[in-house]
C-alpha cells in the first residue's frame, strides 16, 4: 500500500525534529546549587520581596547554607511565620527554585535592586 506524500512528509518531520533544544536553559537555577547567607543579608533583606525573604529564612533554618533542592523541600514543611505563602496566608504557586530564576542575579549582587542598589544576600 502506497502512502500519500502528506503522510510521508509527516513521518519524516516526526522522526527528525529540527526544534530539539541545543543548549541548557539560560535562566534556570540548578537544584544542586548551594546558596549561603552573607554577613549583611539580615540588614539588607528589606530590599527583597517576601518570597526572597522566605528563602533567606529557610537558609537560616538550615544553618546558613543549603542547596536549592533542600530549600524547595524545606518550603513544603515550613509553617508559622515562614510558611511558603503570601502575607494573606495563600500558598504560593511557584516553588522557591522557580522564584530564584527571577531573583538569583540580584541576590548574588550581579544586578541591583533598583533604587536600593546592589545588595548581596547570598553567595
Secondary structure by P-SEA (a helix, b strand, c coil): ccccaaaaaaaaaaacccccccccccccccccbbbbbccccccccccccaaaaaaaaaaaaacccccaaaaaaaaaaccccccccccccccccccaaaaaaaccccccccccccccccccccc
